[in-house]
Amino acid sequence: MNNAPITENDWRGLTLQEAKLKAESIGYTWRIVEENGKALMLDYNNRSNRLNFRVRDGIIIGCYPG
C-alpha cells in the first residue's frame, strides 16, 4: 500500500471504473457511500486501507478514507 496521503482531488472526476482500478492498484479496498445524492446503508467499521466514494452518474464527486 502506498503511504502517500489520499486527497479528494486525486479522485474527483474519475469514472467509478477508473477509481476502482486506481484504488486496487495501490492496495486499497473501496465502497460507494453515496450514489446520485442518496446515502447508502453502511457498517461503522473504519479501515485505514479503504476509500469511500461519493458517485453521481458514474463519476466520483467525493472521496475520503475510512
DSSP file (Angstrom, degrees, kcal/mol; ACC not computed):
  #  RESIDUE AA STRUCTURE BP1 BP2  ACC     N-H-->O    O-->H-N    N-H-->O    O-->H-N    TCO  KAPPA ALPHA  PHI   PSI    X-CA   Y-CA   Z-CA
    1    1 A M              0   0    0      0, 0.0     2,-0.3     0, 0.0    26,-0.2   0.000 360.0 360.0 360.0 139.7    0.0    0.0    0.0
    2    2 A N        -     0   0    0     24,-1.2    24,-0.0     1,-0.1     0, 0.0  -0.572 360.0-152.3 -75.3 134.5    1.2    3.5   -0.8
    3    3 A N        +     0   0    0     -2,-0.3    -1,-0.1     2,-0.1     3,-0.1   0.437  57.8 117.8 -89.4   0.8    1.8    5.7    2.2
    4    4 A A  S    S-     0   0    0      1,-0.1    -2,-0.1     0, 0.0     2,-0.0  -0.401  77.7 -97.6 -65.7 143.5    1.1    8.9    0.3
    5    5 A P        -     0   0    0      0, 0.0     2,-0.5     0, 0.0    -1,-0.1  -0.325  32.8-128.5 -62.7 143.4   -1.8   10.8    1.7
    6    6 A I        -     0   0    0     -3,-0.1     2,-0.4     3,-0.0     3,-0.0  -0.825  28.3-172.0 -92.6 125.6   -5.1   10.3   -0.1
    7    7 A T    >   -     0   0    0     -2,-0.5     3,-1.5     1,-0.1     4,-0.4  -0.906  32.8-123.9-119.0 150.8   -6.8   13.6   -1.1
    8    8 A E  G >> S+     0   0    0     -2,-0.4     4,-2.2     1,-0.3     3,-1.7   0.851 109.7  63.2 -58.1 -35.9  -10.2   14.1   -2.6
    9    9 A N  G 34 S+     0   0    0      1,-0.3    -1,-0.3     2,-0.2    -3,-0.0   0.737  92.0  65.4 -64.4 -22.2   -8.8   15.9   -5.6
   10   10 A D  G <4 S+     0   0    0     -3,-1.5    -1,-0.3     1,-0.2    -2,-0.2   0.696 116.3  26.7 -69.1 -18.1   -6.9   12.7   -6.6
   11   11 A W  T X4 S+     0   0    0     -3,-1.7     3,-2.2    -4,-0.4    49,-0.3   0.685  88.4 110.3-118.5 -30.3  -10.2   11.0   -7.2
   12   12 A R  T 3< S+     0   0    0     -4,-2.2    49,-0.2     1,-0.3     3,-0.1  -0.285  85.9  21.2 -58.7 130.3  -12.8   13.7   -8.1
   13   13 A G  T 3  S+     0   0    0     47,-2.9    -1,-0.3     1,-0.4     2,-0.1   0.202  92.3 121.9  97.0 -14.5  -13.8   13.5  -11.8
   14   14 A L    <   -     0   0    0     -3,-2.2    46,-3.1    46,-0.1    -1,-0.4  -0.455  68.3-110.8 -74.0 152.5  -12.7    9.8  -12.4
   15   15 A T  B  >  -A   59   0A   0     44,-0.2     4,-2.5    -2,-0.1    44,-0.2  -0.435  31.5-109.5 -71.7 160.9  -15.2    7.3  -13.6
   16   16 A L  H  > S+     0   0    0     42,-2.3     4,-2.6     1,-0.2     5,-0.2   0.909 121.0  52.1 -58.9 -41.6  -16.2    4.7  -11.0
   17   17 A Q  H  > S+     0   0    0     41,-0.3     4,-2.2     1,-0.2    -1,-0.2   0.919 110.0  47.8 -62.2 -43.5  -14.3    2.1  -13.0
   18   18 A E  H  > S+     0   0    0      1,-0.2     4,-2.4     2,-0.2    -1,-0.2   0.913 112.9  49.2 -62.4 -42.0  -11.2    4.2  -13.1
   19   19 A A  H  X S+     0   0    0     -4,-2.5     4,-2.8     2,-0.2     5,-0.2   0.899 109.6  51.4 -65.7 -41.5  -11.4    4.9   -9.4
   20   20 A K  H  X S+     0   0    0     -4,-2.6     4,-2.6     2,-0.2     5,-0.2   0.950 113.1  44.9 -58.7 -50.1  -11.9    1.2   -8.6
   21   21 A L  H  X S+     0   0    0     -4,-2.2     4,-2.1     1,-0.2    -2,-0.2   0.900 114.0  49.3 -63.0 -42.0   -8.8    0.2  -10.6
   22   22 A K  H  X S+     0   0    0     -4,-2.4     4,-1.0     2,-0.2    -1,-0.2   0.928 112.1  48.2 -63.6 -46.1   -6.7    3.0   -9.2
   23   23 A A  H ><>S+     0   0    0     -4,-2.8     5,-2.8     1,-0.2     3,-0.9   0.941 113.7  46.1 -60.3 -48.7   -7.7    2.1   -5.6
   24   24 A E  H ><5S+     0   0    0     -4,-2.6     3,-1.4     1,-0.2    -1,-0.2   0.847 106.1  60.1 -64.7 -33.8   -7.0   -1.6   -6.1
   25   25 A S  H 3<5S+     0   0    0     -4,-2.1    -1,-0.2     1,-0.3    -2,-0.2   0.736 108.8  43.9 -68.4 -21.5   -3.6   -0.8   -7.8
   26   26 A I  T <<5S-     0   0    0     -4,-1.0   -24,-1.2    -3,-0.9    -1,-0.3   0.213 125.6 -98.2-107.8  14.6   -2.4    0.9   -4.7
   27   27 A G  T < 5S+     0   0    0     -3,-1.4     2,-0.3     1,-0.3    -3,-0.2   0.684  79.3 130.9  85.7  19.1   -3.7   -1.7   -2.2
   28   28 A Y      < -     0   0    0     -5,-2.8    -1,-0.3    -6,-0.2    22,-0.2  -0.788  46.5-144.7-104.3 147.8   -6.9   -0.1   -1.1
   29   29 A T  E     -b   50   0A   0     20,-2.8    22,-2.1    -2,-0.3     2,-0.3  -0.537  24.5-159.7 -91.9 173.5  -10.4   -1.5   -1.0
   30   30 A W  E     -b   51   0A   0     20,-0.2     2,-0.3    -2,-0.2    22,-0.2  -0.965  15.8-173.8-150.7 162.2  -13.3    0.8   -1.8
   31   31 A R  E     -b   52   0A   0     20,-1.8    22,-3.1    -2,-0.3     2,-0.6  -0.976  30.3-114.2-154.2 157.7  -17.1    1.2   -1.3
   32   32 A I  E     +b   53   0A   0     -2,-0.3    22,-0.2    20,-0.2     3,-0.1  -0.851  30.0 173.7 -94.3 124.4  -19.8    3.5   -2.6
   33   33 A V  E    S+     0   0A   0     20,-2.9     7,-2.4    -2,-0.6     2,-0.3   0.624  70.5  21.4-104.9 -18.7  -21.2    5.6    0.3
   34   34 A E  E     -bC  54  39A   0     19,-1.3    21,-3.1     5,-0.3     2,-0.4  -0.972  62.5-172.3-150.3 134.1  -23.5    7.9   -1.8
   35   35 A E  E >  S-bC  55  38A   0      3,-2.5     3,-1.8    -2,-0.3    21,-0.2  -0.974  73.3 -19.4-134.4 121.6  -24.9    7.4   -5.2
   36   36 A N  T 3  S-     0   0    0     19,-3.0    20,-0.2    -2,-0.4    -1,-0.1   0.875 129.1 -48.2  51.7  43.7  -26.8   10.1   -7.1
   37   37 A G  T 3  S+     0   0    0     18,-0.4     2,-0.6     1,-0.2    -1,-0.3   0.396 114.3 115.4  84.0  -2.5  -27.5   12.1   -3.9
   38   38 A K  E <   -C   35   0A   0     -3,-1.8    -3,-2.5     0, 0.0     2,-0.2  -0.896  61.6-136.3-105.9 120.4  -28.7    9.0   -2.0
   39   39 A A  E     -C   34   0A   0     -2,-0.6    -5,-0.3    -5,-0.2     2,-0.3  -0.520  22.6-138.4 -70.4 137.3  -26.7    7.9    1.1
   40   40 A L        -     0   0    0     -7,-2.4     2,-0.2    -2,-0.2    -1,-0.0  -0.664  23.4 -96.7 -98.2 153.9  -26.3    4.2    1.2
   41   41 A M        +     0   0    0     -2,-0.3     2,-0.3     1,-0.0    -1,-0.1  -0.506  52.5 177.7 -69.7 132.6  -26.5    2.0    4.3
   42   42 A L        -     0   0    0     -2,-0.2     2,-0.2    -9,-0.0    -9,-0.0  -0.882  30.3-116.7-132.9 160.7  -23.0    1.3    5.7
   43   43 A D        -     0   0    0     -2,-0.3     0, 0.0     2,-0.1     0, 0.0  -0.540  29.0-122.3 -87.4 168.2  -21.4   -0.5    8.6
   44   44 A Y        +     0   0    0     -2,-0.2     2,-0.3     2,-0.1    -1,-0.1   0.246  66.6 128.6 -98.2  13.7  -19.4    1.6   11.0
   45   45 A N        -     0   0    0      1,-0.0     2,-0.5     2,-0.0    -2,-0.1  -0.548  47.6-151.4 -70.0 128.7  -16.2   -0.3   10.6
   46   46 A N        -     0   0    0     -2,-0.3     2,-0.4     2,-0.0    -2,-0.1  -0.902  13.9-172.7-103.3 126.5  -13.3    2.1    9.9
   47   47 A R    >   -     0   0    0     19,-1.5     3,-1.2    -2,-0.5    19,-0.6  -0.968  24.5-148.1-123.4 134.3  -10.5    0.8    7.8
   48   48 A S  T 3  S+     0   0    0     -2,-0.4    -1,-0.1     1,-0.3    -2,-0.0   0.674 100.2  49.9 -73.1 -16.0   -7.2    2.6    7.1
   49   49 A N  T 3  S+     0   0    0     17,-0.1   -20,-2.8    16,-0.1     2,-0.4   0.009  93.6  93.7-112.1  28.1   -7.0    0.9    3.6
   50   50 A R  E <   -b   29   0A   0     -3,-1.2    16,-2.3   -22,-0.2     2,-0.4  -0.954  56.4-152.9-123.8 141.8  -10.5    1.7    2.4
   51   51 A L  E     -bD  30  65A   0    -22,-2.1   -20,-1.8    -2,-0.4     2,-0.6  -0.912   8.4-147.3-110.1 139.5  -11.8    4.5    0.3
   52   52 A N  E     -bD  31  64A   0     12,-2.9    12,-1.7    -2,-0.4     2,-0.4  -0.929  17.8-156.2-107.6 120.2  -15.3    5.8    0.4
   53   53 A F  E     -bD  32  63A   0    -22,-3.1   -20,-2.9    -2,-0.6   -19,-1.3  -0.814  13.4-157.3-104.4 135.4  -16.7    7.1   -2.9
   54   54 A R  E     -bD  34  62A   0      8,-2.8     7,-3.1    -2,-0.4     8,-1.3  -0.955  26.8-167.7-101.8 125.3  -19.5    9.5   -3.5
   55   55 A V  E     -bD  35  60A   0    -21,-3.1   -19,-3.0    -2,-0.5   -18,-0.4  -0.930  20.5-176.6-125.4 137.2  -20.7    9.0   -7.0
   56   56 A R  E >  S- D   0  59A   0      3,-2.7     3,-1.8    -2,-0.4   -21,-0.0  -0.979  80.2 -18.9-131.8 122.0  -23.0   10.9   -9.4
   57   57 A D  T 3  S-     0   0    0     -2,-0.4     3,-0.1     1,-0.3    -1,-0.1   0.853 128.1 -51.7  51.3  40.6  -23.9    9.4  -12.8
   58   58 A G  T 3  S+     0   0    0      1,-0.2   -42,-2.3   -43,-0.1     2,-0.4   0.532 116.8 111.1  79.8   6.3  -20.9    7.1  -12.6
   59   59 A I  E <  S-AD  15  56A   0     -3,-1.8    -3,-2.7   -44,-0.2     2,-0.4  -0.927  72.8-115.6-116.4 138.0  -18.4    9.9  -11.8
   60   60 A I  E     + D   0  55A   0    -46,-3.1   -47,-2.9    -2,-0.4    -5,-0.2  -0.571  35.7 168.9 -71.8 124.6  -16.6   10.3   -8.5
   61   61 A I  E     +     0   0A   0     -7,-3.1     2,-0.3    -2,-0.4    -6,-0.2   0.476  67.7   9.4-111.8  -9.2  -17.7   13.6   -6.8
   62   62 A G  E     - D   0  54A   0     -8,-1.3    -8,-2.8   -51,-0.1    -1,-0.4  -0.970  58.7-176.0-166.2 154.2  -16.1   12.9   -3.4
   63   63 A C  E     + D   0  53A   0     -2,-0.3   -10,-0.2   -10,-0.2   -52,-0.1  -0.972   6.1 168.6-156.5 138.5  -13.8   10.5   -1.7
   64   64 A Y  E     - D   0  52A   0    -12,-1.7   -12,-2.9    -2,-0.3   -57,-0.1  -0.989  32.9-110.8-149.2 150.4  -12.5   10.0    1.8
   65   65 A P  E       D   0  51A   0      0, 0.0   -14,-0.2     0, 0.0   -17,-0.1  -0.350 360.0 360.0 -76.5 160.7  -10.6    7.3    3.6
   66   66 A G              0   0    0    -16,-2.3   -19,-1.5   -19,-0.6   -15,-0.2   0.369 360.0 360.0 131.8 360.0  -12.1    5.0    6.2
